[in-house]
Structures are given as structure tokens and as C-alpha cells.
Amino acid sequence: MSEVNEISVTPKGMGALVAEITEGAGDQAFLSKYAEVCRTLVARWKSDGHSQEQVRDFALQFAEGATMRRAKLARGVQIPHMEGRA
């Protein structure tokens, strides 16, 4: 998953990316990838010097992005991508 670790987007956008990467995969594949990326991001945010409160907020944003995008993908909703935004 090194390509995801190299991308600089918002926490919510990272969550949405995880949902898109695992689109069509079962729930277990999604949850495994979600947990893997979440652990990596939390470690990065901590090492970057963010406070516990900021890390918690980022993690909540990540979760929101992942769950909202996965739900939309499951319903077949197409969301256009805007350059420079995630």
C-alpha cells in the first residue's frame, strides 16, 4: 500500500480512497485495508507532532470519508472527482 502512503490528501479523502481501492471487495477486505491505513496514518500524525486531540479528529474524519464513500459506492452513486481535491 505504499502508493497510498505517498499521497497527500485530507484525512476524509484518504478514507474515501480506501473505500475506492476496495470497491467490489467484501467487507473483510475493506476492513483489513481500512485498519492498515488507519494505523499508518495515526502513526504518521503522531510523529508529525499533532496533539492527541488532533489525531483523534483526523481519525474520525478518515472514518467518515471511508464509510460515506463505501456506502455511496454500494448504492452505485457516482461522485465526480475535482482536480486538487479529495
LINQUIQUI-V816936 format. One record per residue. N is the residue number from 1. RES is the residue in one small letter. SS is DSSP state (H for helix, E for strand, C for the rest). PSI is psi in radians with two decimals (none if undefined). OMEGA is omega in degrees with one decimal (NA if undefined). Layout:
n=N res=RES ss=SS psi=PSI omega=OMEGA
n=N res=RES ss=SS psi=PSI omega=OMEGA
This chain:
n=1 res=m ss=C psi=0.42 omega=-177.3
n=2 res=s ss=H psi=-0.54 omega=179.8
n=3 res=e ss=H psi=-0.61 omega=177.3
n=4 res=v ss=H psi=-0.65 omega=-178.6
n=5 res=n ss=H psi=-0.30 omega=-177.9
n=6 res=e ss=C psi=-0.19 omega=-174.7
n=7 res=i ss=C psi=2.41 omega=178.4
n=8 res=s ss=C psi=1.76 omega=177.0
n=9 res=v ss=C psi=3.02 omega=179.3
n=10 res=t ss=C psi=2.78 omega=175.6
n=11 res=p ss=H psi=-0.71 omega=178.8
n=12 res=k ss=H psi=-0.70 omega=177.7
n=13 res=g ss=H psi=-0.63 omega=177.2
n=14 res=m ss=H psi=-0.71 omega=177.4
n=15 res=g ss=H psi=-0.77 omega=178.1
n=16 res=a ss=H psi=-0.66 omega=178.5
n=17 res=l ss=H psi=-0.73 omega=177.3
n=18 res=v ss=H psi=-0.74 omega=178.6
n=19 res=a ss=H psi=-0.71 omega=-179.2
n=20 res=e ss=H psi=-0.68 omega=179.1
n=21 res=i ss=H psi=-0.62 omega=-177.3
n=22 res=t ss=C psi=0.21 omega=179.4
n=23 res=e ss=C psi=2.35 omega=179.6
n=24 res=g ss=C psi=-0.24 omega=177.1
n=25 res=a ss=C psi=2.81 omega=178.9
n=26 res=g ss=C psi=2.99 omega=-179.2
n=27 res=d ss=H psi=-0.66 omega=-178.7
n=28 res=q ss=H psi=-0.71 omega=177.6
n=29 res=a ss=H psi=-0.75 omega=177.8
n=30 res=f ss=H psi=-0.85 omega=-177.4
n=31 res=l ss=H psi=-0.64 omega=177.8
n=32 res=s ss=H psi=-0.80 omega=179.5
n=33 res=k ss=H psi=-0.71 omega=177.9
n=34 res=y ss=H psi=-0.87 omega=-178.6
n=35 res=a ss=H psi=-0.75 omega=179.9
n=36 res=e ss=H psi=-0.88 omega=-177.8
n=37 res=v ss=H psi=-0.68 omega=179.2
n=38 res=c ss=H psi=-0.79 omega=178.1
n=39 res=r ss=H psi=-0.76 omega=179.7
n=40 res=t ss=H psi=-0.78 omega=-179.3
n=41 res=l ss=H psi=-0.76 omega=179.3
n=42 res=v ss=H psi=-0.76 omega=178.1
n=43 res=a ss=H psi=-0.73 omega=179.5
n=44 res=r ss=H psi=-0.80 omega=-179.4
n=45 res=w ss=H psi=-0.72 omega=178.2
n=46 res=k ss=H psi=-0.79 omega=-178.5
n=47 res=s ss=H psi=-0.42 omega=176.3
n=48 res=d ss=C psi=-0.06 omega=175.7
n=49 res=g ss=C psi=0.23 omega=178.2
n=50 res=h ss=C psi=2.55 omega=178.9
n=51 res=s ss=C psi=2.87 omega=177.5
n=52 res=q ss=H psi=-0.69 omega=179.9
n=53 res=e ss=H psi=-0.75 omega=178.1
n=54 res=q ss=H psi=-0.75 omega=179.1
n=55 res=v ss=H psi=-0.75 omega=177.7
n=56 res=r ss=H psi=-0.80 omega=179.5
n=57 res=d ss=H psi=-0.75 omega=177.5
n=58 res=f ss=H psi=-0.75 omega=-179.5
n=59 res=a ss=H psi=-0.67 omega=177.3
n=60 res=l ss=H psi=-0.69 omega=176.8
n=61 res=q ss=H psi=-0.72 omega=177.3
n=62 res=f ss=H psi=-0.82 omega=180.0
n=63 res=a ss=H psi=-0.74 omega=179.8
n=64 res=e ss=H psi=-0.80 omega=179.6
n=65 res=g ss=H psi=-0.74 omega=-178.5
n=66 res=a ss=H psi=-0.82 omega=-175.4
n=67 res=t ss=H psi=-0.68 omega=179.6
n=68 res=m ss=H psi=-0.77 omega=-178.3
n=69 res=r ss=H psi=-0.69 omega=179.0
n=70 res=r ss=H psi=-0.73 omega=179.0
n=71 res=a ss=H psi=-0.73 omega=179.3
n=72 res=k ss=H psi=-0.68 omega=177.7
n=73 res=l ss=H psi=-0.66 omega=179.9
n=74 res=a ss=H psi=-0.54 omega=178.2
n=75 res=r ss=H psi=-0.09 omega=179.3
n=76 res=g ss=C psi=0.36 omega=179.8
n=77 res=v ss=C psi=2.25 omega=177.6
n=78 res=q ss=C psi=2.22 omega=178.8
n=79 res=i ss=C psi=2.08 omega=179.1
n=80 res=p ss=C psi=2.50 omega=178.1
n=81 res=h ss=C psi=2.41 omega=177.5
n=82 res=m ss=C psi=2.28 omega=-179.2
n=83 res=e ss=C psi=2.33 omega=178.5
n=84 res=g ss=C psi=0.04 omega=-179.9
n=85 res=r ss=C psi=2.59 omega=176.7
n=86 res=a ss=C psi=none omega=NA
